[in-house]
Amino acid sequence: MKIRKLYIERSAADYPVTRHICSRLEMPAQIIDNPESVYQEIARSPDPEKAGKSILLLARNRGAFLRDCPGTSYYTCCGYQILHIGTYCSMDCAYCILQAYFHPPVLQFFVNHAEMEASLQQHFAKGEIARIGTGEFTDSLIWESVYPLAPRLVELFSRQKACVLELKTKTTVVEPLLGLAHHKKTIMAWSLNTEAVIANQERGTAALGARLAAAEKCRKQGFPLAFHFDPMILYNGCYAEYENVIEQLFSRIDPAGIVWISLGSFRFMPELKPIVARRFAGSKIIYNEFIRAIDGKMRYFKPLRIQLYSRVIEAIKSRAPEVLVYFCMEDDEVWQKCLGHSPAEKGGLPMMLDQRAARKCELSGRFPAG
Ligand code: SF4
């Protein structure tokens, strides 16, 4: 993370987390009363999505720290809960939805951690099995260079039994976590893609081999693992390259240590298209056979998705028949054709994942109703 400017909301200035970050960054900070001036500064930049990656705003989260993942009712959502630690990302993937999701996008880190911990403790006290992750509005581990949040979260989750934390990343910043007594209550997860996609569409992220090496280190320390092939991108030769990634994955990682693998194909809000065209001139990902789906997003024509998923699932299942594979935001037809069952036949996707987490992460608690 290369921070060029540091802004602090006045109401966030007197927090221990703010003081820690200021001493770590050793750069002048500007106290502001209203983030609007920061947003305007970013919006005036010739490349606002890039500008927002080097401006850090320390703020209080005034909303809920725990919230439901914003899936839509049209596709099967996994029922995951987001721990809202901050927004945006210092890496730069062409397909990143966050470029279009925030207006304008800015690196924002929430500093009222006592309130965050209180929300978590309230949740833990329910004794209900839950999957909670920080990698939806940001990458889970990019913040470690400014504040050691992940070790604190691993420790908090290790002291209860019903909930599991999933830290999802494209980085390799795992050293601070390796010696921790996690009690299997943190799943270390990596987004994986082909080497061509990583090289051409994911600026500033770790190489595939480095991600797998980091996963291996975590496995040696007993962390449960997960992998997310999302977004899978169609291009000439992609099938063989995705199969090669799976080959590499299982040549290094024992399937017994994997809680789940998710698959999702490239999809985007129409507002993302002009951003990708402007910022990633060499990228061809937005030019393909897309249809506008019922949720308003552009998706590959369904038979193309089914073909790609089927090839990848075959490769996974031939090496790891027991691993739970699921789709992020797909419909029953895709599930039936690629996995041979709908989520409903197995109790629904949230229940499938809760049961799997309970078994692999040794959770105990009530399964949520419905
Ligand atoms: S790593 Fe994730 S959050 Fe960061 S730019 Fe890439 S897609 Fe976006």
Boltz pocket constraint, residues with backbone or C-beta under 6 A from the ligand:
constraints:
  - pocket:
      binder: B
      contacts: [[A, 88], [A, 89], [A, 90], [A, 91], [A, 92], [A, 93], [A, 95], [A, 96], [A, 97], [A, 98], [A, 137], [A, 138], [A, 139], [A, 170], [A, 205]]
      max_distance: 6.0
